[in-house]
Each structure stands twice: as structure tokens, then as C-alpha cells.
Amino acid sequence: MFGFLTRGEPAPAANWTTPQDSEQPKLPLMEGIALVVGVFFWLGSYLGMVGVLVPARIAEIDPEAKATALAAMSAIAMVVSTIANILEGAWFDRTRSRFGRRTPWLYFGSIGAAICIYFWGTADSIAAIIAWDAIYMIFLNAIVAPLIAVLSDRVAPRHRGTISSMYAIGMSAGNYGGQILAAFFIGVNETNGVILMAVMALLSGPLASVFLREKSTIGMPVEKLTLKNLSENFAFPLKDCRDYYLALIGKVCVVSAQFTVAGYQLYILTDYIGLSDSESASYISYISTILMVSAIILSLISGPIADRMHWRKWPVVISSLLMAIGCIIPSFAPNANLMLVYALVAGLGYGIFSSLDQEGPLTA
């Protein structure tokens, strides 16, 4: 599947290697723009669905078991996403075409994700919602993994903090912009909101590929995919891997906390705080706007500072503490205004974290 061994002139070998600092004196702006655009559209459509429209749909179908259903959907999606990411990553690296290694997959993922989003958001049963979410994860990873690879494939080490900040801007805008857009459709016409999210997903890969302008990889050496080297992708490292596990555990904790609040925010507002659907929709817009603005501001600042100072551990620690404090604040009382305070504090932390998250090994 997707071998993409097509005819054409071999591309120069220089196009296949990660540029060094001396080879890329200027900031690779097009790569940064590709990340902003691509990440905004895939993440915006995903969070608009999983954070707003799908929870609303589940509540309509089975209001008594909505929290359990949402948890089951998330758990199954996590497993499918993990496996899909590993398998598709192996295929990405071995794709050879005149359009490059990543571009064919960006189109494949965007088209498939758009179709899945429509059926996911209009399903009539909990089982169908869970199934479409799982299938969607297969296509979503075909967008996510190629975009993440841009940093290591196309950006010299000297620019990675700045380009990582641009990636974080796309993440922050998508994380919360998609929820702002989706909230307008709660209690009004949720099917139209689903269609909008599908269109956003459809645009993600193609628009990113326009800015990436990948070179041909025909003639690029390729390692044969075997059961042995594929299975190695599923194996956890066992030697000299302390930093790997620290980073893994840290990111799992941060992302789990952030996405748990995002995924259950509609139920937090309706069941815990007691707002109506229309009031909840308004507060989702307020919360997402505060999160987005604060995260983008910190994203713009954090990456370039990290590049200049050559350290990232302490900013990551500070960002995690800010997100933790933000998540605790709403537990003090069932007050909608405390959710706004959460948004401000957590947004600052998320902006710092996301701007450094993709940059590479952490140093002091």
C-alpha cells in the first residue's frame, strides 16, 4: 500500500537530508507557515468535534451514560491512534514519489478524515460514534505525523525553536479556534457545524503541502519494510533511555490533563456548573478565546527565547505547573467565572509547553 515507486528523474541527494545550521542561514518561513496552516485545520476540526460537537451528540443519544460513552470513545481512539501512528510512520519514511514522502499522505489523510468526521458527527448510536472515531484516527495520523516530521526533516537546529513556536501557534489556534467555531452551532444546527469541521480537515493537508513544496524522492534509498524492523517500532527502548521515559511520562500527563478538560468542558458547564446549552455555548467561546489568545502570545515569546538562551527544562516545568494550577481552579466552586480563570492560567502554561514540545531533547 502506498509504495509510490513512480517514474521520473531522481532528485538531488541534498533534498533528502536534514539541513545543518551552515546550510540554512535564513529562517525557513515556508515550513513554518505550512505548520501553522496545517496544524490549525487538523487540530481545529478535531477539537471542535471531540470537545464540543461529539459530546453534544452523545448527550442527545444517551444523556444518562454520556460520560462513560465519551470515556470509552477516547480510550479506543487512543489505542487505534497509537498503532496507526507507528504503522503509518513506517510507510511515510518509505514512500517514494515525485511529490515527496509526505505530500501523498497529507492528501490521503485529509480526504479520509473529512469523510469520517461527517459520519462521526451525524451517527445515530453510541457504537457508531465510537467506530467512526476509531476509523478517523487512522486518517488523522496520516496528517499529524508528516507535519511533525517537518521539524526534523526540513529545519536546521538553529531555527527549531522559532519554527516550533510557529507550530505552537497553529496548535493554540486550532486547539481553541475550532471549539469557538463549533460552539456557535450548539443547540442551533449541529450538523452544519460537523460539515464545517469536515471542510477544515479536508483543507489541512493540501494547504500545508502548498507551502511545503516537497521535492521528488524518486531515487532516494529505501530500507525494505520487514516484520523485524516493523516490530522494532513497537518495542520500547531499554538502554540509555532515561530522558526518553521522563519526556514520555511528562507529556502523557500534560496532554491527558489538557485534553480531559477540553473533552468534558461541555459536561462541566452543564452538569457541574448548571448552565443551559445556550449559556454553555457562550462560555465555551469565552474560555476558548482566552485560552487561544494567552497561548498564542506565550508561543510567540517562548520559542525564540529558548533558542537564544539554549535552555528549555525550566520553561517546561513552569508551563506544567501553570496548567496544573489552571485545572485545579474550577474545583473550588461550581462557578462559570472560575472556568475563565482556568482558561487564562492554563493558556499561559500551554503556550509555553507547546512552543518547546516538538523542539527536541531538553537541555538545562
N, C-alpha and C positions, 0 to 999 in steps of 0.2 A: 504493500500500500504506500502510495506517495514516494516512490523511488525517485521520480523526476529526473531520470537519466535521459536528457534530451540532446538533440544535436545542436551544434554551434561552436563558435570559436572559444577556446579556453581563455579564461580571464587571467590577468597578471597575478602572480602569486602574492604580491603585496596587498591585494584586496582581501586576502584570506587571513591575514594575521592582525592581531590587536596592535594598534599604533602605539609606539613609545612616545615619551614626552618630547623628544627631539623631532619626531616625525609629525607631530600635531601641535605646532606653536599656537595656533588660534583655537578659540573655543568652538567645538563642533555644534554650532547652533541648530542646524537642521535636525540632528539627532535629538537634541533637547526638545525641540518643537514637536517632533514625532512622538516622543514620550508623553508630553503634556496632552496632546490631542488624543492619542490612542488610549492612554490610561483614563482620561476623563470620560470617554464614551463607553468603555467596557465597564469601568467601575461604577459610573453613574447609573447605567442601566441595571447593573447587578444590585446595587444598594437600594435603588428606587423600588426594585421588586422585592428583595428579601427583607428590607427594612420597613416597607410601607404597604405596597400593594398585595403581596402574598399573605402577610399576616391578616390584612383586612379580608381577603378572600377566605382564608381558613376560618376566621371568626364567623363569617356568614354561613359556611357549610356546617361547622360543628363548634358552636360557641363554648360548650362545656369542656371539650378536650383540646382547645386551641393551643394552649401552651405545650402540652405533650406532643401534639402533632408537629408543631414548629421545631421542637427539640429533635424529634425523630427525623424530620426532613434535614436538619442541619447535620446530624450525625452521619446519615447515609451519604450526604453530599460530600462531607469531609473525607470519607473513605474513598469514594469514587474519584474525587479530585486528586488525592494523593497518588493513587495508582495511575491515573491518566497523565499526570504531570511527569512521572518517571518514564512511562512508555513513550509518550509523545516527545519528550525531550530527546530520547534516543533517536527517534525518527527525524526530528528537526536537524540534529547535528549531521545526519547522513543524507539530507535532501540535497540534490544537485539539479539545478535548473538555470536557465538563462535569466530567471527572475530572482535568483539568490536562494539562500537556505530558508529564510524566514517568511518572505512575502507570500508564497503559496499557502502556507499555514494560516497566515493572518486573514486571508480571504476565506479559506475553509472554515475557520473558527467563527468569523463574523456572520457568515450566512447561516451556519448551523445554529449559533446562539440566538439569532433573531427569530428563527422558526420556533425554537424551543421556548423562548420567552412568551411568545403568543399563546402556545398551548398550555404552558405552565400557569400563566395568569388567568386563563379562562377555563381551567379544568373544573369539573363538577364534583369531584370526590377527593378526599384526603390522599388516597392511594395514588390517584393520577397526578396530584400536585407533587408528591414525593418522587414519583417516577420521572416526571418531566424535569424536575430539578436535577436529578442524578444524570440524566442524559445531557442536560445543559452544561453540566460541569465538564464533560468530555470536550465540548466545543469551546467553552470558556478558556480552558487551559491552553488551547491552540492559539489563543490571542495573548494570554498573560505571559507564558514562558518566552516567546520570541521577543516581546518588548523588554522583559527583564534582561535578556541576553544582550541587548544593545549596549548596556554599560560596559560589559566585559569584551564584547566584540569590536565596538566602534569608537570607544572613548579612551584616550590615554589617561594614565593615573593622575596626572596633574589637573585634569579637568573633571574628575569624577565627583568631587564634592559639589561643584556648581551644577553639573548635569543631574546629579542625584537630587538636588534641590528642585530642579525643573520637574523631575519625575514626581517629587513630593507635591508640587503644585497641582499636577494632574490628579494625583491621588486625593488631595484635600478637596479639590473642586468636584471630582467625581463622587467621592465619599458622601459629601453633603449636598452638592448641587442636584444629584439625582433624586435625593429624598425631598428636596424642596420642590422639584418639579412634580414628583409623584404625589406629594401631599395635596396639590391642587385638585386632584381627581377623587380624593376620598369622599365618599358619600355623594358624589356628583355623577361621574361617568368613569368608573374604574377601568372599563375595557379600553377606552381611549388612552388612559394612562399606560396600560400594558402595550398598546400599539406604539406609543411614543418611546417606551423603553426598548422595544424591539428595533425600532429605527435607529436609535442611538447605538445599539450593539452592532447593527449592520454597517454603520459608518466607521466603527472603531478601527478595524484592521486596514481597510482600503485607504482611509485618510492618513494613517500612520505610514503606510507604505509609500505614499506620495512624497513625504518628506525624507524618508529613509533612502529611497532610490538605490536599492540594493544592486550590487554588481553580479554578473553571472558567476556561478560556482561550477560551471561545466569544466571538467579537468581537475577540479580540486580533489586531492587524495581523500579516500573514504575508507574507514575501517568497516569491515563486514560485520553486520549485526548477527551475533550468535546468542544462543541460550546462555552461554557462560558470561559474556560481557554484559548482556541484558540483566542477568541475575545480580551482577555486581552493583548495579544501580539501586537495587533493593536492600543491599547489605549496609549495615551501619559501620562506620569506621571504628577501629579498635586500637590503633596506635597513634600516638601524638595527636589526640583529638579533644583535649580538654576544652579549648576555645570553641570548637565546633558545638559541643554539647551545651556549654554555657550560653552561646548565642541561640541555639535551638530552643532551649528551655525558656530563655528570656523572651524570645519572640512569640512562642506559643502562649505564654502568659499574657503578654501585652495585647496581642491580636485577639485572643479569646475574650478578654475583658472588654475591649473596644467593640467587637462585633456582637457580643452578648447584649450590651446596652442598645446598640443600633437595631438589632433584630427584634428586641422586645419593647422598644420605646413606645409603640402604639398601645400595647397592653399595659405598660407602666402608666401611661397617661389616662387610659380609660378605666382600668381596673384598680390601680393603686391610688391614683390621684382623684379619679372620679369625673373626668371631663367627658363631654359629649363628643361624638365623632367630628363635628364641625370645629369644636374647640381644640380637639386633639390635632386636627389637620393644621390649624393655625399655629399651634405650639411646635409641631414638627418643623414647620417652616422657620419659626424663630430660632429654635435650637440648632437646626442645620445651618442657618445663615451665620450664627455666632461661631459655631464650630468651624465652618469653612473660612470665614474671614480671619479668625485668630490663627488657624492652622496655616493658611497661605502666607500670612505675614511672617510667622516664625520659620516657615520653609524657605522663604526668600533670604532670610538672615543666616540661618544655621549652617547651610552647606558651604558658602563662601568663607565663613569664619572658620569652619573646620579645616578647609583647605589651607587657610593662612596659618592657623595655629598648630596644625598637624596632630590634633588630638580629638577623640570622639567618645571615649568611655564615659567621661563625666557628663557631657551633654545627654547621653543616652540614659544615664542613671537619673538625672534631673527630670528628663521627659517622662520616664516611667513613674516617678513619684507624683508628678503633676497629674498624670492620667489616673493614678490610684486615688488621689485626693478628690479628683472630679467625680469618679464613680461612687465614692462614699457619700458625697454631699446630699444626693436625693434621699438617702436612707434616714436622714434626720427627721423628716416630716413629709407627709403627702401634700406637698405644695408645688404647684407648677413653676413658680418662680425659681425654686431651687434647681430645677432642670436647666434653667437658663444659666445659673451659676456653674453648674456642671459643664455646660457647653463651653463656657469661657475658659475654665481651668483646664479641662481635658483637651480642648482645642489647641491651647498653647503647647501642651505636652506632646500631642500628636504631631504638630507641625515640626517640632524638633526631631522627634523619633523618625518620622517618615523621610525627612531630608537626609538622614545618615544611614538609614536601614539598609539600603542597597549598595552602599559605597564600598564595602569590602571589609577586611579584617580590622578590628578595632585596635587602636593604639591609645596610649595614655593621653 
